[in-house]
Amino acid sequence: MIDALNEIIPYISGLYTLPWILIGFIVTILIAKIIGRENIDKIMKKIGLVLLYFFVPVLLFRIFLNTKFGRNEIGFAAVIGITIFFMYILAYLFAKYSIKKQKLTKERKNLYLKTVLTNQGRSSAFIGSMMLAIKSMEVYAAILMAIVGIALFAVIPYILSQLHKKESRKSDENIEALPWYLKLYPWYLITFVILGLLIQLIYGPVPEGLKIPLSEHLIGKDLNVIWTLYTAVTIPAALYYVGAGIHPRDLKPSEIKKLIGIDKTEKDSDHWKWVKDMFFLTVIITPIIIGLIFGLLAFTGFVPIAAFAVILINSILPVTSTNMFLIPYGIDKKSTAHVVTWTTIICVPIVVLLITIFGTYF
C-alpha cells in the first residue's frame, strides 16, 4: 500500500502539476452547466480557505523541516523583503506619475493612488505555489510565500486603514475589512515556518550516510510517505482552484477591446484607463525592471539561478483576488476586479511557461 502511494507522488509533483489549471477551467465550465456558476464560486471559496489553512502551511512546514536553513536562505529572505518593498515603491512612483497626466479631483487622486498601490500585491499563495513544484526552487518559493503573506494580509491592510482614517478625519473610525481568518492567516502561516525551523535546529541534521529527509528520520518511512502525499496534493489542488476561478465571460472580444482601448462605445474612460495602468504596471513595467536587476545579479553569480527564477516569476504573478476584501479601505472595486481578472488570464500562461523553462533547463 505504502509503495503504491509512493509511486503516485511523482505524478502530482513537478511539471506534472501544471495541467491542473486547464483541468480546473474545463471541469468548472462543465459543472456550471448543471449547478450554476454562482454555486460553484461559493464552493470554491470554501475550498480555497481549506487549502490556505490545512494544506499550504503543512507543505511549507515540511519544506522548512527538511531544509538546512543557513546563511544563503537568510540572505534570500532579506532580499525578498527588500524586493517586495521596492515593488510597492515602484507602484507608488508609477501612480504619482500617472496622476499628473489625469484631471482628477483630490478624492479621485487618493482613490487612484491607493488602488494602484494595493494591486501591486501578487497571488503567491495559490498561483505562486506552482514554484513549489520545482525541487530547486521550492525553498526560495516557500520563503517568498511566507513573507508575501505578511505583506498582503498584515502590512498593506494596516497602511490602508491609516490612510483611510486620515482621509475621513475620524480617528475613532474602525473598519474591519479583512475577515478574521485572513487577518490571522499570515501569523498562522509563519508559525508553521518557525516550527519547522526549530525542529530542524533541535533534531537536525540527519546523520551522514542515511541520505533521507529529516521528516523520515523522525516519523519513519511509512508515515513520511503519507505525509508527503498529503502535502503534494496542495499544488495540483491550488492550480485547479486557479483554473476554476477564470470566468469564460471575461474572454469575450468586447472585454478585450475595452482593455486595449479600441471599444468606441465604452463611456467609463477613467475606469478602463485605471485598469490599463495597473495591467501595464503588473505585466510589463515591474517584471522588466525586476528581471533586469536580478538578471544581471544572476549573470554575475551574485544570485543563484533558482533564486532569480523565483523573484522574476513573483514579479509577474497576477494580482491577488484577496484585494477585493480591502474595498472598504477605500480602493476602487470595479477596476480592482477587472485587473485581478485580466492579470490572471494573461499572467498565468506566462508563469507556467517560465516555470517550465526554469524547471527543465536549470
N, C-alpha and C positions, 0 to 999 in steps of 0.2 A: 504493500500500500504506500509506504513512505517513498519507495523508489519510483512509483508511478507519479506521485506528487512532485518529486524532484525533477522528473523529466518534463513536467508541464511548465516549470518556471522559465526556462529559456524562451518559450513561445509567448510569454506575456511580459517579456523584458526586451530591452534594446530597441532596435529599429522595428521589431515586430509590433510594437505598441502604436506606431503612428497611424495605421489604417483605421484605428478606432474612432477617429474624428469623423471620417466619412461614414463609418457604420452608424454612429450616433445620429448623424444628419439624416441618412436614408431611413433608418428604422423609425425615427421620430415622425417623419413625414407620413409613413405608412400607418403608424398607430394613431396619429392625429386624425386620420380619416374615420377612425372608429370612435374614439372617446373625446375628440376635440382638442385643439391646441392649448386652450386655457387650462384644461385639466392636466395636460402633460407638463406645462410650465410650473404649475403648483407642485406636482410630484417631484420634478427635477430640482426645484428649490430645496425641498426637504432632503433629497439625495445629496445635494451639494453640501448641506450642513453636516450630514453624516460623514461625508468624505473629509471635510475640513477638521472635524473633531475626532474621528475614530480611525482614520487611515493615514492622512498626511503626517500628523505628529508622530505616529508609531513608525512610519517609514523613516522620518528624519532621525528618530531615536536610534533605529538600527544602524543607519549610516554613520552617525557620530560615535556610536558604541564601537563599531568595527574599524574606525579610522583613528590613527595616531594623530592627534591634533597638536602640531608643532608650530615652529616659527613661521613657516610658509602659510599655514592656514590662518594664523592670527594676522599676519600681514595682509592676506587677501580679504579678511573681514574688514580691516581698516580701509582698504582700497574700495571695497563695495560701499561702505558708509560714505566715503568722500564722493564716489561716483554718483550715488543717489542724490546727495546734496547738490552736486554740480548739475544734475539733470533738472532739478527744481529751480535752481538759479537760472539755468538756460530758459526754462519756461517763463520765469518772471521777466527776464530781459526781452524775450520774444513778445510777451503780452504788452509790455510797456511801449515797445517799438510799434506794434500794431495799433495800439490805442491812438497814437499820434496821427495815424493815417485815417482814422474814423471820426466822424462827427457824432460823438456820444455825449449824453448828459453825465454828470458826475456819478449818479447812481448806476448808469449803464457801464461806465468805465470800471467801477468796482466789481460789478457783476461779471464783466468780461475777464478781468484780472483773476478773480477767484476761480472762475470756471476753467480757464486755461491752466492755472497752477494745479488745481485738483486733478485735472485729466492728464497730467503727466504721470500719474500713478499707473503702474502696469499690472497685468494679470499674472502674477508669479505663482500663485497657489495652484491653479489648475493648468493653464496653458504652459506656464513656466516649468511645471512638473515634468514635461516632456524631456527636459535636460537630464533628469534623474535616471532616465533610461540608458544613458551612455555612461559606462563604468568610469572612464577617465574624467568625466565632468560632474559626477554625482556629488562629490564632496563640496566642490565650488558652488554647485547649484543649490545644495542644502543650506550652505551659509547664506547665499543670496536670498532664499525664500524666508529664512528666519529674520533677516534684517529688514527686508522689504515689508514683511508682515507688521513689524513695529511701526514703520513709516506710514503705511496705509491706514492702519486701524488705531493708531495712537497719536502720532506726531501731527499728521495733516488735519485730522478732526479737531485737535486742540488748537492749532493755528487758526483754522476757520472759525471756531467758536469765539476766539478772542477778537478776530476781525469783525465778526458779526455784532459782538457786544459794543465795539467802538462805533460802528455804523448806526446802530439802533439807539446808542446813548442810554441804554438801560442796563446798568451794571448788575442788577439783580435778575436779569433775564437768564433763564437756564434752559437751553434747548437740549433735548435728548434725541439727537438724530440717529445715532448708531444704536441698534438693538443691543441689549446687554451681552448677548452671545458673541457679537462681533467686537465689542469693547474688551471682553475677556480674552478673546482669541489670541492676540499677539503674546500675552503673558503666559497663556496656556501652552502655546507652541514653544516658547523659549524654555519653559520648564522641562519639556522632553529633551531639548537640545542640551541643557545643563546637566540633566540627569544622565544622559548618555556619556557626556564628557567626564563626569565624576566617576561613574563606574569604570570607564576606560582608565582613568587615573589611578583608581584604587586596585583594580583587578588585572589591568593590562600591564605590559603587552602579553600576547600568547607566547609561551615558551618556544624558543627557537627549535626548529625541526618538526613541529607539529603541522605547520602550514595550513591552519584552519582559522576562520574568523573567531574573534573573542566570544561572540554570542554562542557559537557551537561549543566552545571550550567551557562556557558557564552552564548551559542548559542541556547540552547533549545534541547529538546529530539529528535525531528524530524530531524533537521539538523545534530545533532550529530550522529544519526544512518546512515545517508547518508555519512557523512564524515568517519565514522568508516568502512563502507563497502568499500569505495574508497581506504582507506589505507590498508584494509585487503587483497585486491586483489594483493597487492605488492608481498607478499610472494609466493603464487602459481605461479604468473607470472614469478618471478625471477627463481623459480625452473624449470619451463617449459623451460626457456631460457637456463639453465644449461644443461638439458637433450637434448635440440636441438643442443647444441654445441659439443656433443660426436659423433665422426665420426665412423661408423662401420668399416671402413678400418683399424683403429688403433687397432682393436680387433683381427686382423689376427694372427694366430700362428707364422708366420715368424717374426712379430714385437715383439711378446712376447719373442721369442728366442733371439733376439738381445738385449732386455732389460736385460735378466738374463745371457747373455754372453755365450750361447751354440750354437750360429749360427757360424759355422766354415767358412762360405762364406763371412762374413762381414769383409771388409777391413779397414773401418774407425774406428779403435780400439779406438783412442783418443775420438772421438765423443761419442760413447756409454759408454766409461769409465766416461766421464763427466756427462752424463745423469744418469748413475747408482749412481754416487757420490751424485748428487743433490736429486735423488729419495730417497736414503738411509738417507740423512740428513732430508728430509721433512717428510718421512713416519715412520722412526724408531728413529733416534737419538733425534731430537727435542721433539717429543711427550713423549718419555720415560723420558728425563731429566725434562721437564716441569711437567709431570704427577707425578714424584717422589717428586719434590719440593713442589708443591701445594697440592698434595695428602696428604702429611704429615701435611701441614698447615691446610687443611680441617679437617683431622682426629683429630687434637688437638684443633679445634674450632676457630682458628685464621682467617679462611676464610670461608664464607658461602658456602654450597654445590653448590648453583646455580652459585656463582662466580667462584668456582673451575671448574664447568662444562663448563662455557664459555671460561675460559682460556685454559683448556685442549682441547676443540674442536677447538679453534682457532689455537692451535699448530699443528693440523693435517689437517687443511683445505688445499685444493690443491693450488698450485702456481697460482697466478693471471695471467690471459691471457693479462692484460694490460701491462705486462712486454714487450710484443712484440713491444710496442711503444718506448721502450728505446733502441732498437737495435742501433740507430745512436750514442749513447753514448759509444759504443764500447763493447757490450756484444755479446756473440755468439748466432746467430739467430737460427741455426738448433737445438742445444742442448736445448735452451730455449723453442722452440716449442714442442719438444718431452717431456720435463719434465712437461710442462703445461698439455699436453695431458694425460700422464700416471699418474700423481698425481690426476688428475680429475677422471680418470677411477677407480683408486684404493681407493682414499680417500673419495669420495662421499658416497659409501655404508657404510664405517666405520663411517662417520659423521652422516648419517641417523640412524645407529644402536645406536650410543651414545646418540643422541637426543631422540630417542625413549625410551631408558633406563632411562635417567635422567627425561624425561617428564612423565614417567609412575610411577617410584618408588621413586622419590624425590620431 
